[in-house]
């Protein structure tokens, strides 16, 4: 199993940071890469046209390797919401059809579908949280038993708030059988959970880098199925997603053809000289470790979380279909009202929402961090 990688990060031993699902720290190598990238802009007279392309293509290739995609399938976008907006601009949503969402989806993956439904005359149908925790069965049942034709199933592998896993392959099969597009938010698991788009075949999959990919804020990647490569509608029009943008006379062609593959969806100013190198350095580390070994490490740490909670007699019940890399524990009325402030005061960091505590370790954590969390947890 992959060992603790804390030495590669600037995390003091006295800090127990267990909140990667909120925002991860970046590795020291990524900090250095970002600093070097900033210096590129400090000396623009040294820049060449390669400055606008080389890092872009390296980042695209690394992002593709995280999800089993081809390099041509990946676009560089600004955020999860940006990628979702591209998906919404392309999928067919006729009046009277339905867009299927899970209850309490993240806003970056929710708002755009309500906006599209309002503009197209469609409806958003919500799959309620199932009492037995089986989101997969609930989603498939909603697809098969819908009174309206399903235009889009907007899903994910991990419910961001409940910490329950979904069998995306089964959901994808049901969506295809219903003639629906499948749009997936991977921000809460890409980089931490092995995944292969060739098995699921979503229309679009978007994932930001600032969580389990250990990367910067304000950067995401969009996988677009090859069916969208020729006719897909982009949100922005600029030289960098067009053929000949690297030529000195690029302006002479009134409207140039798009670059091949998903590059047509690239955002403007995609070659951010400070941000992209951070993502490249972080994803290079993950590729060296391999996502499979990262996953095994995180599964081990999360097993430790549940074991500590149970050993200390906390009234928690493991979900029927838990995601292995995030633990969400409902502690009920045992959790002190000022628990969040008390934990921060002793430099222990998790996400607390109501009676629920989300613990999301990464490769920089070890068992001592988890034991410290439960020793410090303010209870009543």
N, C-alpha and C positions, 0 to 999 in steps of 0.2 A: 504494500500500500504506500502511496505517496506520503512522505513525512511532512511535518509542519514546516512551512516555508516562511516563517516569521522574519528570518534574517534578511529576506529580500524586500522587506517593507520597513517604513519608519514608524513602527508601532511600539511605544514603550512597554516594557514588561508589566508595568502597573496598570495598563489599559486593557480592558477586556471588551474588544469591539466585536459584537456579534450581530451586526445589522447590515449585512451585505445586500439583503433584499430591499433596503432603503437606499443605500449608496455605499459602494465599496471604496476603500483607499486604493491608490494606484501604487504599483511597485516602484522601487527606487530607480530601476532601469527606465521606466516610463517617465518618471520625473526628469531624469537626465535627457531623455529624448525630447521632451517638451521644451526644456530650456534651450536645447540646440535648435529646435524648430523656431522658437521666438527669435533667435539670432539671425535666422534667414531673412526675416522681415526687417531686422535692424540694418541689414546691408543689402538693400534691393538691387544695387548695381552689380552684385555678384550672382544674381539669379539668372537662370537660363529657362528655356521653355520646359526642360525636364522637371523643374520644380513644380510645375502644374500637373504632371502626369505620373511620375515615378512612384511617389508615396501613395497616390490614389490607387494605382493598380496593385501595389503590394497590399494595401489595406483590403481591397476588394477580394484578393485571393485568400488572405487569411480569414476574412469573414466567411467566405464560401466554405472553407475547410471546417468551420465550426458546426455547420449544418448539413454537410454532405452534398453541397451544391457545386455547380460549375462556376468558374469565375465570371463568365458572361451573364450568369443569372442574378448578380448582385448589383444593386444601386446604392449610392452613398447619399444618405438623407440626414436631416437635422434632428429628428426625434421620432419616437413612436407615433405621435399624433400626425406627423408629416407623412410617414409611410401609410398610415391608415387613410389619410386624405387622398393619397394616390390610388389606393385600392378602391375607395368610394367613388373616385372619378372614372373608374373603368368598369366595374362590375355592373351588369344589367339588373335594374330594379324596377320592374313595371309597376304601374299603379295597381293597387289591390293585392300586391304580393307582400311577403313577410320577410323581415330581417330578424334572425334569431340570435338572442344574446342570453348569457347567463345572468342571473340576479346579482346585483352589486358588482358588475364589472368595473374595472378601472376606468376613470374618466377619459384617459387618453385613447381608450379603445371603445368608449361608449358614445361620447357626444356626437362624433361624426355621423353615426348611424341614425341618430334621431334627426339630425340636420338633413341627411339624405332622404329619409322617409318623408319628412315634411315637404321637401322639394319635389319628390317623385310621386306622391300619393300612395306610398306604401305604409306599412305598419311595422312597429317594432314589437315582437313577441318575446316575452321574458320567460326563461326557464327558471322556475323557482328552485331554491335550494332544496334538494331532496332530503327527506327525513333520515334515509338510510345512508346518506353520504355518497351515493352512487351517481355522480354527475354524468358519467358516460351514458348510463342507462337512461337518465332523465333527458339528456340532449337528444339521443337517438329516438326516444319515444316521442318527443316534441316534433322532430322532423317527420316521422312517419305518420303521426296522427294530426298534423296541422290541417285546419279547415281552409287554409289559404296556401297557394303555391309558395314554396320557400325560395327566395331569391339568393339570400346570403346567410351562411352560418358563420358568425364571427366568434371564434373560439380561442382556446389556449390549452397548453398542456397542464398548467397549474393555475388554480384559482388564486389570484393574488392575495385575497383577504382571508380565505378559509384554509389555504394550505392543502387542498385536496387535489389529487392527480386525476387527469382525464386521459382516456385511451384515444389519442387523436387519430390513430389509424382506423379504429372502428367508427368514429365520428365522421371522418373523411369519406369512408365507404358509404355511409348513410346519406351524406350530403350529395355525393355524386349520383347516387341512385335517385335522389329527388331533383336532380338537375340544378342544384344550388352551388354557388361559388363558396369556397372556403377561404376565409381570411383569418390569419393567426397572429396573435401577439406573443412573441417569444422573449420579451424583455426580462421576465422573472425566472428564466431557466436556461437560455442559450449560454453556453460556456460552462454550465454546471451539470447538465444532463445530456447524455448521448442522444443525438437526434439525426435523422436522415430524411431530408425532404423527398428523396426518391421513393420512400415507403409511404409517406403521407400525401404527397403531391398537392399541397395547398396552392391556391391561385396566388396568394401573397402571404409572406411571412415577414414581419418587421421586428427588429430587436435593437434596443438601445445598448450602449456600451458601458454605462456607468454603474451597473450592478455586478452581475456574476462574470462579466468579461473584464472586470478590473480596469476599465478604461475611463475616458474623460466624459464629462457632462457635455450635452449639446452635440451628440453624434449618434447616429443609428445606421443600420444597414437594412435594406429591403431586398428580400428574395422575391423575384417575379417568375412565375412559371413561363417556360418558353412560348406558350401560346400568346403571351402579352408582349413579346419582344418586337413584333413587327407593327402592331397596330395600337399599342398602349398609349394612352394619353398622359403626358407629363404635366406637372403643375407649373414648371418654369421653362423658359426658353432662353438659351444663352449659348455662347460659343463652345463651352466645355463639354456639352453633351452632343455636339455636332461634329461631323467629319470636317477636317480642315481647320479646326480651331487652333491648331498649333502652327499654322502658316501665317506668315507676315501679311499676306493679302486676304486673310479670312473674310474680311468685310465685303469683298467683291461679289460673293455669291449671295443673292438676295435671301434665300432660305436654304441652308445646307441640309443634307440628309442627317438623320440621327446616327450616332455611333452604334455599333452592333450591341445586341443583347439588352440587358436591363439598364445599360448606361444612359438610355434616353430619359430615365427617371432621376438621374443624378441632380442634386440640388445645385443652385448657383453658388459660386465660391466654395466648391466642394474640397478644393486642395488647401484647406486651412493648415498653414505651416506649423502652427503650435499644437493643434488638436490631433491631427492625423498621426504624427509620430508617437504620441502617447498611446493611442489605440494599437498601433503596429507593435510597439514594444510589449504591451500587455498581452496581446493575442499571440505573439511569438512565444512568450513564456507558457501560455496555456497549451499551445501546440506541442511544445517540448514535453510538458507534463503528460499530455493527452487528456481529452475531456473524460475519457473512461476512468482514468486514475483520479482525476479531480472528483468525479462523481463518487467513487469508492471512499475517498477521504471524507467527503461531506456526509455521505450516508453513515459512516462510522461516527462522526461527531454528533449527528442528529440522534442516533441511537443512544449516545451518551446523554444527550439532553433529556430524552424520555426516561431513561433509567434513573437519572438524578432526581427528576420530578417524582417518580414513583417511590424511590427509596426514601424520600423526605416526606412521604405521606400526603402529597398534594392531591386534591380531588380532580385529577385530569384523566381524560379518556382519549386514547389514541384514535384518530379518525379511521374509518373502515378502509379508505383508500388514500393514505397519506402520501404526500410527495416526499421523497427521501432526502431532499437537500434543504428543506425548510421545516421548522417545527412551529406550529401554532397551538398553544396551550390555553385552554379556557380554565382559568383558576377560580372563577366565580367570585364569591364575596370574601375569599381569603386574601385577595390582593388589596394592599393598603391604598387609599385614595391618592396619596402623594408618592406612589411607588416610582413614577417616572423621574421625579425630581431627586428622590433619594438615590436611585441607581446612578444617575448622572453625577451626583455629588461624590460618589465613591468610584467614578470612572468606569462604570459598567454600562454598556450601550446595547439596548434592544429596542424593538418597537412595541409600545403598549397602546392598545385601543380598547377602552372599556374594560371588560373582564379578561380580554385576550392578550397574551404575550407572544409576539413573533420572534423567534430566535433563528437567525440565519448566519451560521458560521461560514468561513471560507478557508482557503488553504493556509492562511496566516494564523489560524486559531489552533489551540490544542485543548486537551481535556482540562487543564488547569483553568482556562478561561471559563469553561462551562461550570466547573465546580465553584468558582468564585461568584458567578451569577447567582447560583442557588443559595450560597452562603449569605449573599448581600440582599437577596430579594425581600423587600419589606412586606410582611404579612400581618394579618390580624386574626 
